[in-house]
Structures are given as structure tokens and as C-alpha cells.
């Protein structure tokens, strides 16, 4: 016989089947139904039936732990939700003002404010920082950092008016005093003696401009004692009284670098220029030159030129000024260092 089939492919008896055919038809039909509904067998107490696949009559028993959800309410940073139909939820992207999900980044140069650093980026940033020059290398305003043979090091700020130069070994920078004249001190003359002490040893030549010297008692020879030692060992002076040159006059045994002839004690026009060369060298007798203008009682107004050497082997660290005629009343010494 030819039997029709159901939606599930089961062969069905027909109304024209003979009575003798019905048992066989029902057997075929029953076996097909039994086979297709086999997934409905069993199932533990409390389990529920769930569709296992899109195949017809393909079911599975699962625990009844699906809950009874009547609605989903989303709060930031979660979005979406609802109480019926297909419910969709999402999450906001994080910003500096909104909580949410962030994207990771390995970049160490990005300027993004919404990406999050990974351990890879953190390690790269650490390596850069570890290789950088430590802030603690410098300690004082004006410090400079330079590299020695192996590592960055500090060069402390120099003194006023120094300039930066390369050292004699061409291995590092250093501060040096520039060429030209640097004013070391301005000193007023007064009393029996006036001393300029602790003279800087950072120059090659000392230059002193001395002017306005007067004294309180009588006309007298103006005297200068380097290091307070009064042994000028040798010298020559030529002076001019406005009409004729006199000299040379050999100096020696008079104990000072001095003017030989006494200054008129009240003449504020008295002025002297003194230069001491190689003044820091203690191995040789330093030579000096001196010239100037002053007024004396005899032979009158004088212009003089003098040269000599200082008689003690020592670097010049101080100068002592005095006048053989009495205590100094006025006068000024401008002391310069020259490189």
C-alpha cells in the first residue's frame, strides 16, 4: 500500500486499508513516533525540556536554573535593558568624565585620554625613565650637566662674570675668568696703613688705580708693601717736573714700592697706576711697573715712570698702603685682576 506521511514523516494508515493491513501500518507508524520522541524520555526531577538544535524533535533535559527574569534595568556604564521582547545591553566607552570600557594600548607616545596603558607600555616608559638623567644630579640654580667618560655629571655654577670653556685636556667643560679686567675690590685709604687682603689668585696680572691720596701730617713718600714685606730689591725711576726729565734714578734699599719723592699731603690730584705681573708665581721675583702724577714741594708737579721687582719669593696675596708723612686721610684703590 501507499501510505501518506505526516509533518514529521510518519507513515499513516489510509481509510481504504484492509483490516488485515492495519496492524502492520500501525506498527510502522508507532515505531516512527517512538523513535522521534525518544528525547522526551527520562529527565531528572525538576529538570526542564530545552531545544537542543534546530532539528525537528531534538530536545534535551536541563536543570531548571534559568530563573524568572521579568526585566533588565541597566545603570551606567551598562546601557540598554528592558522588560519584554529581545533585551539588548551594552557598555559605555570610558572617557575622563564617563565610567566605562577602555581599550588597551602599548603606545608610550599617544596623547589619547581614553586608552589604557598595558604592562608593555608601562615597562617601555620605565626603561625610558631609567635611562634619563636623574634630577638629583643638579643641586644649585645655574648648574650644568655634561657627560664625563661614562656618566652624566654636574658642573656647578661658576662665579660672577666667568665664562664656559673646554679644559686644557679637552675632556670636559670648566668655568674660567674671561680675558680683560675684572674689578676685585674698591678700597678707601685711611689711617696709618690700609690693607687689601685675600687677593684672588685666579688671574695673571694685578692692576691698581690709586687716586686722591692725602695725608694728615706732612708731605711724604707714598708706599706700597706687597704681602706687607718691605724689601723692594731693585728698581729704576724716571720722573719729569714739567720742564726736563730726571733720571734714571736707581731704587733699592728703601724698603717699599714707593714714589721716591714725597707727595704734597693736601693735593687730591695725586694718582698712580700700578701693575704687578705674574703675581701668583712664587718661584720667581715678580716684576712691576708704576707711573703716575703727583705734586710735591720739590721739584713741583711730577710725572714719573718706574719699574722694578718685588724682593720676596711669594705669590702676592695682599697689598699694604701707607704714607711716610703720616696717617692717610683720603684716597681710593681700584684693584683689578687681568687674564
C-alpha positions as CSV (number, residue, x, y, z in Angstrom):
1,X,0.0,0.0,0.0
2,X,0.9,3.6,-0.4
3,X,0.6,5.5,2.9
4,X,0.6,9.2,3.3
5,X,3.1,10.8,5.6
6,X,2.7,13.4,8.4
7,X,4.6,16.6,9.0
8,X,7.2,14.5,10.8
9,X,7.5,11.9,8.0
10,X,5.4,9.3,9.8
11,X,3.6,6.8,7.5
12,X,-0.1,6.9,8.3
13,X,-2.9,4.2,7.7
14,X,-5.4,5.1,5.0
15,X,-9.1,4.8,5.1
16,X,-9.0,2.2,2.3
17,X,-6.6,-0.1,4.1
18,X,-7.9,-3.7,4.6
19,X,-8.4,-4.8,8.2
20,X,-5.6,-7.2,7.7
21,X,-3.2,-4.3,6.8
22,X,-3.9,-2.2,9.8
23,X,-1.7,-4.0,12.3
24,X,1.3,-3.5,10.1
25,X,0.5,0.1,9.3
26,X,0.1,0.9,13.0
27,X,3.4,-0.8,13.8
28,X,5.3,1.3,11.3
29,X,3.6,4.4,12.5
30,X,4.2,3.7,16.2
31,X,7.8,2.8,15.7
32,X,8.4,6.1,13.9
33,X,6.7,8.1,16.6
34,X,8.6,6.2,19.3
35,X,11.9,6.9,17.6
36,X,11.3,10.6,17.1
37,X,10.1,11.2,20.7
38,X,13.0,9.3,22.3
39,X,14.5,12.7,23.6
40,X,11.4,13.1,25.8
41,X,12.4,10.1,27.8
42,X,13.9,10.5,31.3
43,X,14.9,13.8,32.8
44,X,15.8,14.2,36.4
45,X,13.3,15.6,38.9
46,X,12.8,19.3,38.4
47,X,14.6,19.4,35.0
48,X,13.0,21.2,32.1
49,X,13.0,20.4,28.4
50,X,15.1,22.6,26.2
51,X,15.6,22.6,22.4
52,X,18.9,21.1,21.7
53,X,19.2,22.1,18.0
54,X,17.1,23.2,15.0
55,X,16.4,19.6,14.1
56,X,12.8,18.6,14.5
57,X,12.0,17.0,17.9
58,X,15.6,17.4,19.1
59,X,15.3,18.2,22.8
60,X,17.4,17.9,25.9
61,X,16.7,17.9,29.6
62,X,18.5,20.7,31.5
63,X,18.4,21.9,35.1
64,X,15.6,24.3,35.9
65,X,18.1,27.1,36.9
66,X,17.1,29.6,34.2
67,X,15.3,31.9,36.7
68,X,12.3,34.0,36.1
69,X,13.5,37.3,34.6
70,X,10.8,39.9,34.3
71,X,13.1,42.8,33.2
72,X,16.6,44.1,32.9
73,X,17.4,47.5,34.3
74,X,20.8,48.9,33.1
75,X,22.8,51.5,35.0
76,X,26.0,53.3,33.9
77,X,28.3,52.2,32.4
78,X,25.8,49.5,31.2
79,X,23.4,50.6,28.6
80,X,20.1,49.1,27.2
81,X,17.8,46.7,29.1
82,X,14.0,46.3,29.1
83,X,11.2,44.1,30.4
84,X,9.8,42.5,27.2
85,X,10.9,41.2,23.8
86,X,14.6,40.9,22.9
87,X,16.6,42.7,25.5
88,X,20.0,44.2,24.4
89,X,22.6,45.5,26.8
90,X,26.0,47.3,26.1
91,X,28.6,49.3,27.9
92,X,29.8,52.9,27.5
93,X,33.2,53.7,26.2
94,X,35.2,55.3,29.1
95,X,36.3,58.9,28.9
96,X,37.9,61.2,31.5
97,X,34.4,62.1,32.7
98,X,32.4,58.9,32.0
99,X,32.9,55.4,33.6
100,X,33.1,52.7,31.0
101,X,35.1,50.2,29.0
102,X,38.6,51.2,27.8
103,X,40.8,50.0,25.0
104,X,44.4,48.8,25.9
105,X,47.4,50.4,24.2
106,X,51.1,49.5,24.0
107,X,52.0,53.1,22.9
108,X,54.3,55.3,25.0
109,X,53.8,58.3,22.8
110,X,50.0,58.5,22.4
111,X,48.2,61.6,23.7
112,X,44.8,59.8,23.9
113,X,42.8,60.3,27.0
114,X,40.6,57.3,26.5
115,X,43.2,54.5,26.0
116,X,44.6,52.5,28.9
117,X,48.3,51.6,29.3
118,X,49.4,48.0,29.1
119,X,52.3,46.4,31.1
120,X,54.2,46.5,27.9
121,X,53.8,50.3,27.6
122,X,54.5,50.8,31.3
123,X,57.7,48.8,31.0
124,X,58.8,50.8,28.0
125,X,58.1,54.1,29.9
126,X,60.1,52.8,32.9
127,X,63.0,51.9,30.6
128,X,63.0,55.5,29.2
129,X,62.8,57.0,32.7
130,X,65.6,54.7,34.0
131,X,67.9,55.8,31.2
132,X,67.2,59.5,31.8
133,X,69.4,61.9,33.8
134,X,68.4,61.9,37.5
135,X,67.1,65.2,38.8
136,X,69.3,64.8,41.8
137,X,72.4,65.3,39.7
138,X,72.0,69.0,39.8
139,X,71.7,70.8,43.2
140,X,72.0,74.5,42.6
141,X,70.4,77.0,40.3
142,X,72.6,77.5,37.2
143,X,74.2,74.0,37.4
144,X,75.1,72.4,34.1
145,X,75.0,68.7,33.2
146,X,77.7,67.2,30.9
147,X,78.9,63.6,30.3
148,X,82.2,62.5,31.6
149,X,83.9,59.3,30.3
150,X,81.0,57.2,31.5
151,X,78.0,59.0,33.0
152,X,76.3,62.4,33.2
153,X,77.8,64.6,35.9
154,X,77.3,68.1,37.3
155,X,79.3,71.2,36.7
156,X,78.4,73.7,39.4
157,X,77.6,77.3,38.5
158,X,80.7,79.5,38.2
159,X,81.4,82.8,39.8
160,X,80.3,86.2,38.6
161,X,81.4,87.0,35.0
162,X,83.2,83.7,34.4
163,X,82.7,82.1,31.0
164,X,82.5,78.4,30.0
165,X,85.5,76.9,28.2
166,X,87.0,73.5,27.4
167,X,89.7,72.4,29.9
168,X,93.4,72.0,28.9
169,X,92.9,68.3,28.3
170,X,90.0,68.8,26.0
171,X,88.0,66.4,28.1
172,X,85.4,68.5,29.9
173,X,84.0,72.0,30.2
174,X,85.1,74.3,33.0
175,X,84.5,77.9,34.2
176,X,87.3,80.4,33.5
177,X,87.7,84.0,34.0
178,X,87.4,85.9,30.7
179,X,90.1,88.0,29.2
180,X,90.1,91.7,30.2
181,X,89.9,93.3,33.6
182,X,87.8,92.2,36.5
183,X,87.3,94.6,39.4
184,X,88.3,92.7,42.6
185,X,87.8,95.4,45.2
186,X,87.3,99.1,45.8
187,X,89.1,100.3,48.9
188,X,89.2,103.6,50.7
189,X,92.6,104.7,52.1
190,X,92.7,105.9,55.7
191,X,94.9,105.6,58.9
192,X,98.5,104.5,59.3
193,X,98.0,101.6,56.9
194,X,95.3,100.3,54.6
195,X,95.4,96.6,53.6
196,X,93.8,94.8,50.8
197,X,93.9,91.1,51.8
198,X,92.8,87.7,50.3
199,X,93.6,88.8,46.8
200,X,92.1,86.3,44.3
201,X,94.7,84.1,42.7
202,X,92.6,83.4,39.6
203,X,94.3,86.0,37.3
204,X,97.7,86.6,35.7
205,X,98.2,90.3,36.4
206,X,97.2,92.7,39.1
207,X,96.4,96.3,38.2
208,X,95.7,99.1,40.8
209,X,94.4,102.6,40.1
210,X,95.2,104.7,43.2
211,X,94.0,108.3,43.3
212,X,93.1,111.2,45.6
213,X,95.8,110.3,48.2
214,X,96.2,112.9,51.0
215,X,97.7,112.5,54.5
216,X,97.1,114.3,57.7
217,X,100.6,115.5,58.9
218,X,103.4,116.3,56.4
219,X,104.3,115.7,52.8
220,X,105.6,112.2,52.5
221,X,106.5,109.3,50.2
222,X,103.6,107.1,49.2
223,X,104.4,103.4,49.9
224,X,103.1,100.0,48.8
225,X,104.2,96.8,50.5
226,X,103.2,93.5,48.8
227,X,102.4,90.9,51.4
228,X,103.4,93.6,54.0
229,X,107.0,92.8,53.1
230,X,109.1,96.0,52.7
231,X,112.1,94.8,50.6
232,X,111.8,96.2,47.1
233,X,115.1,94.6,45.8
234,X,115.6,96.6,42.6
235,X,114.0,99.4,40.5
236,X,114.5,102.3,38.2
237,X,112.5,105.6,38.1
238,X,112.4,108.4,35.6
239,X,110.5,111.5,36.6
240,X,109.7,114.9,34.9
241,X,108.9,118.1,36.7
242,X,107.3,119.6,33.7
243,X,110.5,121.1,32.2
244,X,113.0,118.3,32.0
245,X,113.4,114.6,32.6
246,X,115.5,113.5,35.6
247,X,117.0,110.1,36.0
248,X,117.1,107.3,35.7
249,X,117.2,107.0,39.5
250,X,118.2,103.6,40.8
251,X,115.9,102.4,43.6
252,X,116.9,100.0,46.3
253,X,117.2,99.6,50.0
254,X,114.3,101.9,50.6
255,X,112.0,99.0,51.7
256,X,108.9,99.6,49.6
257,X,107.5,100.1,46.2
258,X,107.3,103.9,46.5
259,X,107.2,107.3,44.9
260,X,110.7,108.2,46.0
261,X,109.7,111.9,46.3
262,X,107.1,112.9,48.8
263,X,103.5,113.8,47.8
264,X,102.1,117.2,48.8
265,X,99.8,116.0,51.6
266,X,96.8,118.1,50.6
267,X,96.8,117.6,46.9
268,X,93.8,115.4,45.9
269,X,95.1,115.3,42.3
270,X,97.7,112.7,43.3
271,X,97.2,109.5,41.2
272,X,99.2,106.3,40.5
273,X,98.9,103.3,38.2
274,X,100.5,100.1,39.5
275,X,100.8,96.8,37.5
276,X,102.3,93.6,39.0
277,X,102.8,90.8,36.5
278,X,102.8,87.1,37.2
279,X,101.7,87.8,40.7
280,X,100.6,84.3,41.6
281,X,104.1,82.7,40.8
282,X,106.1,82.0,43.9
283,X,109.0,80.6,42.1
284,X,110.3,83.9,40.6
285,X,110.6,87.6,41.6
286,X,107.5,89.3,40.2
287,X,108.2,92.5,38.2
288,X,106.1,95.6,38.4
289,X,105.6,98.9,36.7
290,X,104.3,102.1,38.2
291,X,103.6,105.5,36.8
292,X,101.5,108.5,37.8
293,X,101.2,112.2,38.6
294,X,101.6,113.9,41.9
295,X,102.5,117.3,43.3
296,X,105.5,117.7,45.7
297,X,107.1,120.6,47.4
298,X,110.2,120.0,45.3
299,X,110.7,119.8,42.4
300,X,106.9,120.6,41.9
301,X,104.4,118.7,39.7
302,X,105.8,115.3,38.8
303,X,105.0,112.7,36.2
304,X,107.0,109.5,36.7
305,X,107.6,106.1,35.3
306,X,109.1,103.3,37.5
307,X,109.9,99.7,37.0
308,X,111.3,97.1,39.4
309,X,110.9,93.7,41.0
310,X,109.4,92.5,44.3
311,X,112.1,91.1,46.5
312,X,110.4,88.1,48.1
313,X,109.6,84.8,46.5
314,X,105.9,84.5,47.2
315,X,102.5,84.9,45.4
316,X,101.1,88.3,46.1
317,X,98.0,87.8,48.3
318,X,97.8,91.3,49.9
319,X,98.9,94.9,49.4
320,X,99.5,97.4,52.3
321,X,99.3,101.1,51.6
322,X,100.9,103.9,53.7
323,X,102.5,107.3,53.6
324,X,105.8,108.2,55.3
325,X,104.4,111.7,56.1
326,X,101.6,110.5,58.4
327,X,98.2,108.8,58.5
328,X,96.3,108.6,55.2
329,X,93.3,110.9,55.2
330,X,91.7,110.2,51.8
331,X,92.3,108.1,48.7
332,X,90.8,105.2,46.8
333,X,92.3,102.0,45.4
334,X,90.5,100.2,42.5
335,X,92.1,96.7,42.3
336,X,91.6,94.7,39.1
337,X,92.6,91.2,38.0
338,X,93.6,90.7,34.4
339,X,93.9,87.5,32.4
